[in-house]
Amino acid sequence: MLFSVEASFAQKKILIYTHNGKGYKHENIAASVEALKKLCADKGYLPESTDDPAIFTPDVLKTFSCIIFSNTNNEGFDTEAQKQAFVKYIQGGGGFVGIHSASGSERQWPWFAAMLGGRFVRHPELQKFTIKVIDKKHASTESLGDSWEWEDECYYVNQINPDIHVLLAADLTTVKDEKRPEYPGATFADLFPLAWYHHYDGGRQFYTALGHKAEYYKDAKFLKHLSGGIVWAIGEK
C-alpha cells in the first residue's frame, strides 16, 4: 500500500480545459474529455477536466505538467490575471496541447496565437480529404505512414508562427473549397499545415486542427495522434 501511495505522488497531472466564451461551442466536448482522460490514465498521468477559468492561478497551474485546450473557442479567460497566470505557466516550461477549435480561442490576443502557432480563419464544409504526413518520426505521427485519408473540417489559420515544425498538412487538391482563392490561395502551394509542434516562450506546444466530430474520439488512429502529442508536450518524447 505504501508503494502505491508513493507512486501516485510521482504521477504527472494533466489539465483538460474546455472553456468556451460567447459564440459557437462544439458538441464534441464531452466525448473529447472522456477520451483524453482515458489516454492520460493509460499513460499513467492524472487527468483533471474543467471549463472554469478560475483554475488559472499560478499556484494551481504549477501542479500540472500539461494543459490541454480541448475544443475551447472564443474567449478563454475571464480576467487579465488568469491570462497572465497562463503566460507564467508557459514561461516556466509548461506543456500545452491545443485541439481543433483551440485555434479560435482568444482571437484578440497576439501572444496566444503565437504560442499556439496560428489563429483560426475559416474552414470549408466538413468532408473527406487527404492529409500528407510531413514528419513521420514524431510521437503523434509515427503510426500514420505517408498519408492519411480523413474526414474533418480542414482548418485554415493565419498569423502562423514561423518557428512551428509542421507534422501534418492538408492536400488541398483533395479539398472542395470554392473560397480557396480568397484564402489560403497558394500560400503553401497545394498543402496547408494542420498539425505542428514548437517551443515558444519557454514552453512546449503541440496543436492539431483535427477533431470536429464526437465519434472521432473513438478512432484509434486519431487517438494515437493525440496521445503522441500529449507525450511530446510533457517532454517524454
N, C-alpha and C positions, 0 to 999 in steps of 0.2 A: 504493500500500500504506500509506503514511504517513497518507493521508486516512482510510482505513477504521479504522486503529488509533485515531486521534484521535476519530473519530465514536463509537467504541464506548465511550469514557470518558464521553460525553455522554448515553448511554442510561440511562434510569431503570430501576432494579431493582424487581421485584415479588416478594414472598414469598407463596407459596401454602402455607397451613398447614392440615393435615388431622388434627391430633391428636384422638383420642377417648379419654376416660377409661373407667372401668368402666361398662358399660351398652350400650345399643343403638348399633350402628355401621352407617351406611348402606353399601349395596353400590354406590353411585354414585360413590364417591370417585375411583377410577382414571379413570373417564370424565370426571369434572369437572376433574381435574388436566390431563388431555390437552387438553381443550377450552380451559381457561384459559391454558395455555402457548401454544396457537396464537393465541388472542385477543391475548395480550400481545405475542407476536412480530410479529403483523400490525400492531400499533400502534407497533412499534419499541422495545418495552420488553424488558428481560432478565428472564425468569421463573426462579424457583428454587422447588422444592417440597420440603417435609419434613413429617414427623409428629413430629419430635423437639423437645420444648420446650427443650432445651438451647441452641437457637439464640437464645433470648430473653436476650440480654445487650445492654447499652447500645451497645457498640462495634459489634456486628454489626447491630443494628436500625437504627442511624443511616445505614446504607448503602442502605436501602430507601425508596422513595418511597410504597409502599403495601403493606399486609399484608392478604391475603385469607384469611378463615377459611372454607374451603370444606367445608361439612358436618361441621365439628367438632361435638362433643357431649360432654356430661358435663364432667368436669374437663379444663380446657385446659392446665394448667400443673402442674409437679411441685413447685415451690418458690415461696416468697414473693418471692425475688429475681427470678425470671422474671416474675412478675406485675408487680412494680414497674418492671422494665425496659420492659415493655409500656406501663405508665402513662406513663413518661417519654417514650416514643416518641410517644404521642398528644399529650401536653402540649407536645412540641416541634414540633407541626404535622403529624404523620404522618397518612397516609391509611389508612382502614380500609374493607374491604368484607366484609360477612357474608352468607353464602348458606345458605338453608334452615335446617338444624338448628343453625347457629351460635347461634341464639337460645336453644338448650338448653345452651349451654356455660356453665360457671362459675355454676351456679344459686344458689350461696350468696354471691355477690359482688355487692353492690349497685352498685358503680362500673361493673362490666362491663355490667349490664343498662341502666344509664343511658347509657353510652357507645354501646351497640348501638342502644338506643331502646326496648327492651322485653324481656320474658322469656317463653319458651315455656311454655304451659299445657297445651294438648292440640290434637288435630285430629280431625275426623270422618273417615270412611273415604275413601280416595282416590276421586275422582270428577271428572266434568266439571262446570264451573261457569263463571259469567260474572264477569269482572273489569272493574270500571269504572276507566278511566284518569282520575285526578283532576287530574293535571298533565301536559299533553301537550307542554310545552316543555322538559322535562328531557332530557338526553342519553340516559337509559335508557328513555324512554317516547315519544320524538318519532316513532317509526315505528309506533306501535300504534293510532292512531286513537282513537275514543271508548270502545271496549270491546274486550275480548279474550276469546275463548272458549278455555278451557284446562282441562286435566286435571291435577290435583295433589292434594296434601294441603293443605287450607285451614287454615293455622296460626292459632291464637288465642294471643295474648300478653297478659300483664298487666304491671304496673309500667311502663306506657307513658310515656316521657319526653314531657312536654307541648310540648317545643320541636321535635319532629320535623315535617318537612314531608312530608305523605303524597303519594305518587306513584300508587300502585295500591291499590284496595280490592276485597275480595270482595263481590259482590252476594249477600247471604245468602238472598234469596228463591229463589236457584237452587241452594242447597246443602242437601242432605239431611242433617239433623242432629237426632236425637231429643233430644240433650242441650243444645241451644241455650238453653232456658230457664234452665239452670244457669249457663252462661257461653258466649257473651258476652251472652245475653239481648238487651236493646235498648240496650246501652251506646252503640253508634254507629248506632242505628236499624237499617236493613237493610244497612248497609255495615260492613266491618271492614278496618282497614289491613293491607296485605300487603307493601308496599314503601315505603321512605321515605329521606330524607336529612336530615342536620342537621350542625351544628357543635357539638362537645362537648369541653370541657376542652382547647381549643387545637387539636384535630384536625378532620378531615373524615370523616364516616361515611355510608356507604350500606349499606342492608340490603334484601334481598329474601327473602321466605319461600318463594319458588318453587324447584323444582329437585329433586324427590324421585327420579324415575326416571333411570337412567343414560342412556336414549335421549334425554332432554330436552336433553342436552348436545351434540346434533347438530341441534337445532331452530333454524332461522335466526332466528326472532323472539326466542326466549329468549336466544340468543347475543348478539343486538344489545342486548337488555335488560341483560345482564351487562356487555358491553363499555362501554356508556354509563355504567354505574355506576362502573366502574373508572376511566374517563377523568375523571369528575367528582371522585372521591375523590383522584386525583392532583393535581387542581387545574387541569386543562387545559380545562375547560368551565365 
